[in-house]
Amino acid sequence: SCKVFFAKDPLKIVRAQGQYMFDEKGEKYLDCINNVAHVGHSHPYVIKAATKQMELLNTNSRFLHDNLVQYAQRLTATLPEKLSVCYFVNSGSEANDLALRLARQYRGHQDVITLD
């Protein structure tokens, strides 16, 4: 039920670096659709931090860990007091789902307007 973005001539992406993705022939494409706008693919700092974390523990946020609390405290310290609660989710889809559920609970309405 999912469509490939390039149905007539699909891309086979084999690696990425910075803001670019590369196909099996070495052709370079500017990545404008993935979640890399902030630091890019294969950023050395992100790789180092991820490796350090995976050496310690590699799981999702359903289990308690001090790093989650410490990150939430650091993050909320930069925000206004009204924004003092963190919800950690796995993806943009989960974030949207949570936002809808919170809004429905708060307002008591089920209607949603979306733009296509």
N, C-alpha and C positions, 0 to 999 in steps of 0.2 A: 504493500500500500504506500510505500515511500517512493518518491521519484528521485532519480539521479539528477543532479544539477545540469549535467551536459549529456542528455539522453542520446543525441545523435552521434556524438563523438566523445564518449566518456574519458576523463582523465584518469590515469593511473599514477597517483602521486607516491613517490618512494622515499622522499626525504624532504626536510625543510631546514632553513637557516635564516634567522632574522625575520624579515617580513616576506621572505620568498619561499615558495614551494617548488619542488623539482619533479618532473615526471620521469618515466623510465628511460626516456631518450636524452635526459639532461636539460630539457627545455625549462626555462625559469618563468614562474608565474607570481605576480604580486598577490599576496593573500589578503583579500578584502572581506572575507566572510567568516573566518575562524576567530576564535577568542584569543588573538595574539597581539592585539593593537597596543598593549601596554609595554611589553618587553620583547615580543617576537618569539620565534621558534628557537629552541636550543640555546637560550640565554645562559651563559656560564654561571651567573649568580643563582639563577633558579635551579639549574641542574645540581649545583653544589648543595643548596638548601634542601632540595628534594632527596638527594642521595643521603645526606646526613639524617633526615627524618626517617627514610626507609630503612636505614641501618639500625635505628632505634625501634621503630614500630610502623607498620604499614597496614593501616585499617581505616575505616571511615569514621565519621563523628558520632556513631551511635553509642560508642563506649566513652567513658569519662577519661580525660587525660589532662594533666596540668597545662600543657601547651595550648589547649583550646581556651581555657580560662585566662591564661596570660595574654593570648592574642586578643580576646574580647576586651580585656581591660585596657590594653594599649590602644585598640581601635576606638573604643568609646571615650577614651580620654581626649581624643581629637575632635569630638562631636559635641553639639549642644546637649545639655542635660536631658532634654526630652527624648533624645535618641540614645538611650542608655541600655537597650536590650539588643542582643545579637541572636540571629538565627543562622546557623551554619547549614548550608545545603550543598548538594553535589553539582548542580548545574543551573543554567538559566531557566530551564523548564521547571525544575523543582522550586526555584525562587518565585517564578510566576504563579505556580500552583499554591504555594504558601501564601503569597500576597492576596490571591483571590479568597482563600479560606479565611484569612484574618479579616479581610474587608467584609465578607459575608457574615462572619460571626459578630463583628462590631456593629454593622449597620442592620443586620437582620434581613437583608435583601438577597435574592438569588440572581438578579439580572446582571448581564455583562454586555458591554458594547466593545467590539473590537474592530480594528481596521485591517483590511487585507491589502 
